[in-house]
Each structure stands twice: as structure tokens, then as C-alpha cells.
Amino acid sequence: MMENMFKSVCGLDCKECPAYIAMITDDNELRTKTAKEWSKQFCVEFSPESINCVGCRNEGIHGGYCGTCPVRKCALEDKKVDNCFVCADSKNCKTKADFEASTGFDVNKNFQND
């Protein structure tokens, strides 16, 4: 059972994610800023209109990077696990390693306080 529906599969707090914040506050300036930042960071063009997300593990829209996130797909669709930290393949996972390299996030560290 998922204890925190706003903790993403990589351990980030979805309530602090700009796509979630922009959606719940209907903040078009934040959508534009986030689309520009994510387009540069992930080398994929994101439109401001795509920056909306209900949270990684919640039912509903997963726009922007959230909709294409390979870590989310790997955990929830491919491996069918609650998050990367509990995945048996986590130590040698190329998807997780690529995500950490492109974002600077440490997935295991994100779960250390749980």
C-alpha cells in the first residue's frame, strides 16, 4: 500500500514539483518557466500547456516531464513496484542511473528519511 501518494517513485515530493504547483494554482508564468527549464534540462521540447500533473502516483494528468518520465514508467508499469528504493533491480538499474545523471538527484537519498 502506498503511504504517501505525493511521494514520487524517485522519492521527490510531488507537492514541491513545479508541474503540480502550476496545475493547482493555475500559474501560467510557472508553466512557461518550467517548460523552458525542462526543455533545456531533458533535451525535449515541453510546451507551457503541458506543465500540469496530479502527482506521480495519482490517477489523472501527468504532463510535461512527468508524463514521459522513464523512472515512473519503469517502476509503476514495467516493474510494478511502489518506488525505486524497494525495487530489487535498483542497484544496477540503468533507468535510475540515467535519471540521476540527467537531474542530479540521488534516488536512494530521497528515501533515507522515510
RODO-2510 file (C-alpha; in nm, 4 decimals, decimal comma):
residues 114
     n   res          X          Y          Z
     1     m     0,0000     0,0000     0,0000
     2     m     0,1284     0,3439    -0,0895
     3     e     0,1741     0,5513     0,2241
     4     n     0,2280     0,8895     0,0590
     5     m     0,0586     0,9471    -0,2748
     6     f     0,2591     1,2665    -0,3223
     7     k     0,5978     1,0986    -0,2917
     8     s     0,7056     1,0164    -0,6442
     9     v     0,8594     0,6850    -0,7425
    10     c     1,2031     0,8519    -0,7402
    11     g     1,1415     0,9955    -0,3938
    12     l     1,0737     1,3583    -0,4811
    13     d     0,7843     1,5351    -0,3123
    14     c     0,5283     1,5974    -0,5862
    15     k     0,3763     1,8818    -0,3846
    16     e     0,7046     2,0710    -0,4421
    17     c     0,7148     1,9966    -0,8171
    18     p     0,6504     2,2983    -1,0408
    19     a     0,4144     2,0972    -1,2656
    20     y     0,1951     2,0104    -0,9676
    21     i     0,2120     2,3613    -0,8234
    22     a     0,1326     2,5212    -1,1601
    23     m    -0,1694     2,2958    -1,2020
    24     i    -0,3240     2,3511    -0,8591
    25     t    -0,2585     2,7273    -0,8642
    26     d    -0,3272     2,7717    -1,2400
    27     d     0,0018     2,9629    -1,2671
    28     n     0,0821     3,0220    -1,6344
    29     e     0,4077     3,2050    -1,5567
    30     l     0,5321     2,9000    -1,3657
    31     r     0,4227     2,6748    -1,6536
    32     t     0,6225     2,8861    -1,9003
    33     k     0,9296     2,8972    -1,6765
    34     t     0,9163     2,5224    -1,6079
    35     a     0,8664     2,4344    -1,9751
    36     k     1,1788     2,6324    -2,0656
    37     e     1,3856     2,4790    -1,7841
    38     w     1,2741     2,1214    -1,8517
    39     s     1,3180     2,1591    -2,2293
    40     k     1,6795     2,2562    -2,1693
    41     q     1,7454     2,0024    -1,8912
    42     f     1,5899     1,6996    -2,0646
    43     c     1,6593     1,7956    -2,4297
    44     v     1,2909     1,7558    -2,5156
    45     e     1,0611     2,0424    -2,6092
    46     f     0,7888     2,0988    -2,3485
    47     s     0,5099     2,3481    -2,4017
    48     p     0,3737     2,5544    -2,1128
    49     e     0,0351     2,3911    -2,1743
    50     s     0,1860     2,0502    -2,0953
    51     i     0,3052     2,1545    -1,7489
    52     n     0,0279     2,0010    -1,5372
    53     c     0,0487     1,6983    -1,3086
    54     v    -0,1627     1,5481    -1,0290
    55     g     0,1352     1,3748    -0,8708
    56     c     0,3432     1,0857    -0,9934
    57     r     0,1391     0,8049    -0,8379
    58     n    -0,2056     0,9658    -0,8510
    59     e    -0,4659     0,8960    -1,1186
    60     g    -0,5080     1,1769    -1,3692
    61     i    -0,2945     1,4002    -1,5868
    62     h     0,0832     1,3594    -1,5922
    63     g     0,2020     1,6305    -1,8265
    64     g     0,5417     1,7766    -1,9018
    65     y     0,8309     1,5604    -1,7897
    66     c     0,6004     1,3690    -1,5538
    67     g     0,4173     1,2181    -1,8500
    68     t     0,7346     1,0936    -2,0140
    69     c     0,9395     1,0123    -1,7044
    70     p     1,1223     0,6841    -1,7650
    71     v     1,1599     0,6211    -1,3910
    72     r     0,7847     0,6474    -1,3383
    73     k     0,7191     0,4096    -1,6294
    74     c     0,9851     0,1650    -1,5117
    75     a     0,8572     0,1448    -1,1537
    76     l     0,4808     0,1633    -1,1991
    77     e     0,4309    -0,0027    -1,5380
    78     d     0,7289    -0,2286    -1,6068
    79     k     0,8428    -0,3485    -1,2624
    80     k     0,5111    -0,2879    -1,0803
    81     v     0,6819    -0,1591    -0,7654
    82     d     0,5854     0,1297    -0,5380
    83     n     0,9166     0,3119    -0,5868
    84     c     1,2777     0,2702    -0,6953
    85     f     1,4051     0,2217    -0,3424
    86     v     1,2147    -0,1065    -0,2975
    87     c     1,2964    -0,2411    -0,6439
    88     a     1,5205    -0,5480    -0,6449
    89     d     1,6993    -0,4158    -0,9564
    90     s     1,7627    -0,0674    -0,8138
    91     k     2,1385    -0,1029    -0,7591
    92     n     2,2066    -0,1902    -1,1231
    93     c     1,9194    -0,0021    -1,2875
    94     k     2,0225     0,1888    -1,5989
    95     t     1,6954     0,3859    -1,5985
    96     k     1,7614     0,5100    -1,2456
    97     a     2,1292     0,5822    -1,3211
    98     d     2,0411     0,7806    -1,6357
    99     f     1,7768     0,9769    -1,4430
   100     e     2,0220     1,0589    -1,1639
   101     a     2,2856     1,1666    -1,4176
   102     s     2,0453     1,3967    -1,6044
   103     t     1,8814     1,5504    -1,2955
   104     g     2,1481     1,5408    -1,0262
   105     f     1,9030     1,3669    -0,7905
   106     d     2,0087     1,0765    -0,5699
   107     v     1,7088     0,8440    -0,5639
   108     n     1,8252     0,6423    -0,2617
   109     k     1,8931     0,9600    -0,0639
   110     n     1,5386     1,0775    -0,1359
   111     f     1,4074     0,7770     0,0613
   112     q     1,6514     0,7841     0,3548
   113     n     1,4180     0,9804     0,5831
   114     d     1,1187     0,7526     0,5268
***
